[in-house]
Amino acid sequence: MPTSFHEYEDGDLITSADLNAARGAINALELRDAWIATNDSGATIQAGQPVRVHSDGTLRLAQANSITNAAVGLSMEQIANTSWGAISGDGILTLPNWTNVIGSTNLTPGMRYYLTPSALGMLQSSAPTASPDVLQFCGVALSTTTLKIEIESPVGL
């Protein structure tokens, strides 16, 4: 794979190796409505867990117990502590097992999921209603394994 940028001009031949290198670079960057951030939470962030951005710019698990702990997105992959990983606030996430996110293996198709105030990095199917908690819709289940991520702005209760 080439390690430097090559500017092509009209008439240059583009090889399959060039295309594969470009495809790899594009796949690494093409995270529609997603971004890459560092996990500095002190623990592994599991795929699907809601995360927030700490004041130092690194990731922490989100919780609906205050506006400052509200989610900015869901982790699209498992992210080891001090490692980089992808976060999305709007997209599709399919996981074979949702236990680390909702406490059970399967999502309920059609169910809306909200950030939970009772635990870090978890979603629940009922909307929080008590003050000083935060109401934050995070997505809707399309199937038992797929969530349509729709992180909405948090609302203080």
HUBELHU-V60729 format. One record per residue. RES is the residue in one letter. PHI is phi as a letter, one per 30 degrees, with the letter a starting at -180 (NA if undefined). OMEGA is omega as a letter, one per 30 degrees, with the letter a starting at -180 (999 if undefined). D_CENTER is the distance of its C-alpha to the mean C-alpha in Angstrom with 2 decimals. Layout:
<<RES	PHI	OMEGA	D_CENTER> <RES	PHI	OMEGA	D_CENTER>>
This chain:
<<M	NA	l	28.67> <P	d	l	29.93> <T	c	l	28.83> <S	b	a	30.12> <F	d	l	29.87> <H	b	l	32.75> <E	d	a	33.87> <Y	c	l	35.41> <E	c	l	38.43> <D	e	l	40.17> <G	j	l	41.89> <D	d	l	39.73> <L	d	l	38.87> <I	c	a	35.22> <T	d	l	34.98> <S	d	l	32.55> <A	d	l	31.47> <D	d	a	30.66> <L	d	l	28.60> <N	d	l	26.68> <A	d	l	26.00> <A	d	l	24.82> <R	d	l	22.63> <G	d	l	20.93> <A	d	l	20.39> <I	d	l	19.08> <N	d	l	16.61> <A	d	a	15.33> <L	c	a	14.94> <E	d	l	14.23> <L	c	a	10.52> <R	e	a	11.38> <D	h	l	9.68> <A	b	l	7.27> <W	b	a	8.48> <I	c	l	9.41> <A	b	a	10.16> <T	c	l	12.34> <N	d	l	11.98> <D	b	a	15.31> <S	d	a	15.06> <G	j	a	17.89> <A	b	l	16.17> <T	d	l	13.73> <I	c	a	10.16> <Q	d	l	9.82> <A	e	l	7.54> <G	j	a	6.19> <Q	d	l	7.12> <P	d	a	6.67> <V	b	l	7.23> <R	b	l	9.86> <V	c	l	11.74> <H	d	a	15.10> <S	d	l	18.30> <D	d	l	18.57> <G	i	l	15.40> <T	c	a	13.58> <L	d	l	10.70> <R	b	l	11.83> <L	d	a	10.91> <A	d	l	11.26> <Q	a	a	14.33> <A	d	l	16.28> <N	c	l	19.45> <S	a	l	19.58> <I	e	a	18.31> <T	d	l	17.57> <N	c	a	15.17> <A	d	a	13.20> <A	d	l	9.43> <V	c	a	8.15> <G	l	l	4.60> <L	c	l	2.58> <S	d	a	2.97> <M	d	a	4.36> <E	a	l	7.49> <Q	d	a	9.88> <I	b	l	10.49> <A	d	l	14.11> <N	e	a	15.51> <T	i	l	16.55> <S	c	l	14.52> <W	c	l	12.14> <G	a	a	8.74> <A	c	l	6.19> <I	b	l	3.28> <S	b	l	3.77> <G	c	a	6.18> <D	a	a	8.37> <G	l	a	8.66> <I	b	l	9.55> <L	b	l	8.28> <T	c	l	11.41> <L	b	l	12.17> <P	d	a	15.85> <N	b	a	15.63> <W	c	a	13.62> <T	e	a	15.90> <N	d	a	13.58> <V	c	a	11.62> <I	b	l	14.63> <G	i	l	17.60> <S	b	a	18.82> <T	d	a	18.40> <N	c	l	18.04> <L	d	l	16.58> <T	c	a	19.42> <P	e	a	19.57> <G	i	a	19.84> <M	d	l	18.69> <R	d	a	16.66> <Y	c	a	14.18> <Y	b	l	14.13> <L	d	a	12.98> <T	c	l	15.86> <P	d	a	18.35> <S	c	a	19.88> <A	a	l	17.40> <L	d	l	14.66> <G	i	a	11.13> <M	b	l	12.43> <L	c	l	12.66> <Q	b	a	16.15> <S	d	l	18.04> <S	c	a	20.44> <A	d	l	20.05> <P	d	a	21.06> <T	b	a	24.53> <A	c	l	26.00> <S	d	g	26.39> <P	c	a	25.00> <D	d	a	21.71> <V	b	l	19.13> <L	c	l	18.37> <Q	b	l	14.82> <F	d	a	13.95> <C	c	l	10.36> <G	l	l	11.30> <V	b	a	14.19> <A	d	l	15.00> <L	d	l	16.57> <S	a	l	17.96> <T	d	a	18.07> <T	b	a	15.27> <T	b	l	13.19> <L	c	l	11.10> <K	d	a	11.13> <I	d	l	8.24> <E	b	a	10.44> <I	d	l	9.62> <E	c	l	13.25> <S	d	l	15.15> <P	d	l	16.29> <V	b	l	19.98> <G	d	l	22.18> <L	c	999	24.47>>
